[in-house]
Each structure stands twice: as structure tokens, then as C-alpha cells.
Amino acid sequence: MRAAKWSGWRRWLRPALVIVLVLLLLPYVIAPLYRFGQPVSTPMLWRWATGGRVERIFVPLDRIAPILPLTVILAEDGGFCHNRGIDLGAVREALRESDDDLEEARGGSTITQQTVKNLFLWPGRSLVRKALELPLALWLNLVLPKRRIIELYLNIAEWGPSGQFGVEAASRFAFRKSARELTPAEAAELAAILPNPVSRSARTPGILVHRLAALYARRAASYPGHAACLRNPAR
């Protein structure tokens, strides 16, 4: 009886393992193809699947005000042009639990990791997602140039409270203008709301957004070379 039961489990276990393996490897196959096209994120797909509103207009990097990617890099990942997709020091901080509660851990994701999460994984914090995210970030950094990674990130990041994805939708929602017309102050406000575009607003910025935006604007004015890798399409 036990042998028959185990035989039945084995019959289902093998195809299940094959399916899991395919799902794990699929992002590695797809990632190089994202050098081209206008991919969507998993949060966008989820909103579509559940009947939610999605507003996104994909715009190439050369149609975005240059101050915006620079400001986002300085706000989110100052080592973007030099790291290999992950920042080991920040990862250690992210994995350090506070009072044994993972939800209180500080985030440590690079822009490449956030791009991977948005393209292939799911929101929230978990060790499983982080374990999948790290090697994928290394792979994405290997197969895509930095310029394309930041272009994807700026076009798939959630940037508004009601389904605004990407910088063009964010700029039109917050400032009634195209992303190519953003001023340094407006770019800094958009960078300031990226961690939580639901509770933070560039359209009606609060004290925290104003304070962060002022900091990011000063950084962008002081460190213009931090986006040097974006001028070389091969990097």
C-alpha cells in the first residue's frame, strides 16, 4: 500500500519539479530579450488581471529630462554605474533582522535589483524573493547595458497612487507635463516618492517629500558625473 502511494506521489512530483525548474530558469532566458521592446512589470500584470487601472507610456531615455535619471540614481543607488547589479554591503543590512522581525529590516536593493523584482518577481520582503533576486540582478547586469537597465526601471516603477507606472505617467499626473520637461526640483520630488508612491505624493508633497527632494536636488547639482555610464549605450 505504501509503495503504491509513493509511486503515485512520484508520478506527480516529477512534472511538478520540471514546472518549478522552468519557472526558475525562464527569467534568465527572457532577460537578454529585454534589450529591446517595452516590457511590463508583474505589478502591472497583476492590476490588469484583477481589473485595476494601469497608466503607462513607455518613453526612451533620450526623451526623459537628463536630470531625472541622475537624481534617481543618487537617491536610490549611488553606485549604480560601478556595481555589478548588487551591493553586498546593502544586502547584509537588508538581511539583518530587527527584533527578529524581517518586516522591520531596512531595504538594500540596487536599481538593478528593483528592476528584476518589478520584471520577474513580486513585491514585499522575504528571504525567498531575495534569494531569487540576487542572482537575477547579477545576470541582468551582465546581459543588459546600464543605460537600458535605468530606462526599464524608469518605465516600469510604480509612481502614483492609482495605477501610474513609469516616469511619463508620473510626470503627467504630478505636474501636467511630459517627462522631458521636468525641472531639477520636479525630478527630485519624483525621486523622493519612489519608495512609496501611495503614501507619498509629488502632486501634493508633504514635509518629508519636500525635505528629501531638497536633499536629492543638492546631490544632483553636486555630483553630475554619477550618471556617466548612461552616456555609453554599451555599458
N, C-alpha and C positions, 0 to 999 in steps of 0.2 A: 504493500500500500504506500509506504513511504517512498519507495523507489519510483512508483508511478507518479506520485505527487511531485517529486523532484524533477522527473522527466518533463512534466507539464510546465514547471517553472522555467526550466532551461529553454523550452520551446519559445517562451515569451521573452526571456532575458536577452537572448542573442539579438533579435531585432531591436529591442529597446536600447541596447548598448550601441548598436550601429547608428540609430537615430540620434542618440546623445553625441556620439563622435562626429557625425555630420554637422550637427548644430554648432559644436565647438570649433570645427575647422572652417565652417562657411565664412565667417568674417575675415579670415586670413586669405581666402580666395577672392572675396569681393573687394577688400581694401585697395589693392592696386588699381582696380577699375574706377575708383573714385578720384583718380587724377582728372577725370572728365565727368561731365554731366552735372546734374543738380539734385543730389541725393536728399532724402528727407530723414528726419530723426525718428527714433522709436516713440518719444512723447507725441510727436505729430501724428504718427500712425495710430497711436492709442486714442487720441482725441477723435480722429476720423472714425475709428471703429466703434466708439461709444457715442457718436453723434455730436461731438463737441466742435466748436468753431476753430478753424485754423486760418490764420492770415500770414502768408509768407510770399515775398517776391525776391527771388534769388538775384543778387547783383554781383558782378565780378569785382575783384578787389580794386581794380583801377577806376571803378565808378563809386567808390567809397572815399570820403574825405580822408586823406592820409593820416590825419591826427587821430582818427578813431582806432585803427589797429595798434598804433603806438601806445595810446592811452590804455587800451585793454591789456596789452602785453605788460605794461608797467603795473597795472592793477592786479592782474591775475597770475602772471608768470614771468617775472623779470628775467629769468634765464632761458626764455623760450628759444632765442636764436642760437643758444650754445648747448642746451641739454639734448639728450637723446630720446626725449619723449617722456621721461620720468625724472623726478627729483628725489633721490634716495633719502635725503635729509627730511624733506617734507613728508615722504611716505612713512618714515619712522614716527613722526609726530602724529600723523593721521591714525596710525595703528596703536598709539599709546592710549589706553583706556583711562577715562577719568572716573574715579569711584566705581570701577568695574562696569561702567555703563558705556557701551560703544556709541550710543546716540550722543554722548557728550564729547566724543573725540573731535579734535579740530581737523578740518579738511586740509588736504595737502596735494590736491590734484593740479597737474600742469594743464596747459591749454590742450595739449595733445591727448591727455587722459580724458579731459572733459569732452573732447571731440569723439573719442572712442565710445565713451559712455552714451553720448547722445545718438551716435550712429548705430550701435550694436547692442547696448545693454539697457539697464533700467535705472531709474532714479533711486535715491535713498542710500543708506550706508549699510554695508555688510561685508564681511570678510570674503564671502564667496564672490561678490561682484568685484571687489578689489583684486582678488587673485586672478580673475579673468581679465581685468582691465589692464594690469601692468604689462604682461607680455604683448597684448594687443597694441598698447601705446608704443612699445619698442618697435613693433612691426610697422605700424602706420608711419612712424618717423623714418623708417628705413625705405619704405616704398613710395612715400609722397614727399615733395619738397615742402619746406616750411611755409612758403608763400601760399601753397594750396591748402595746407592744414588750417592756417588762420582764416583763409577765405571760407572754408567749410564751416569752421566754428562760428564765424560772424553771421553766417546764413542759416544755421540750424539752432543756435542757442535760443532758449525761451526768453522773451524780452518784454513781456507785457502780461497784464492780469487776465486777459480774455482771449487767449489763443494767438497772441502776436509772437511770431517766430522770425528770427533774423533781423538784421540791423535796419533794413529798409522799412519793414513794418513797424519796428520800434521807433524810428525817426519820424515817420508819418503820424504815428499815434501820439508821440510826446510833443513834437514840435511843428507838425503840419508842414514838413519839408522833406526833401529827399536826403538820403544818407550822404550824397556827395556834397551837400551844402552845409553840413554840420560845422559849427564853430568849436574851438577848443573847449569852451565851457560846456557846451551841449554834449560833446563827446565824453567829457569827464562825468557828466551826470548819468549817461547811459552806462558807462563802465561801473559806476557806483551801485547800480541796481542789479547787476548781473547775478550776484549770489542768490537773490530772492526777488524776482520781478513782480511777485504777487503782493508782498507786503511793502516793498519799496517802489517809489514812482518817480520817473523823470518828468512826468507831466505835471504833477503837483508834489514837488520834492519837499521832504521834511528836513529836520535839523541834521539827522545822520547823513542823508544823501548830500546835503549841502557841504557838510564837513569833509566827507570822503571825496566829493567832486573837487573841492578846492585843493586837497592833497594830491589827487591824481593829475590835476591840471598843472600844478607846480612841478611834479615829476616829469611830465611830458615836455614841459618847456626847458627843463634842465638836462634831460637825457635823450636828445633826439636820435642818437645813434643806436638805441636799443631795438629799432626795427630795421637795422641794416640788412638782415637776411631776407627781408621781403622784397628788396630791390633786385635780388638774384633769383630768377624763376627756377634754377636748377638746385637750389639749396632746400 
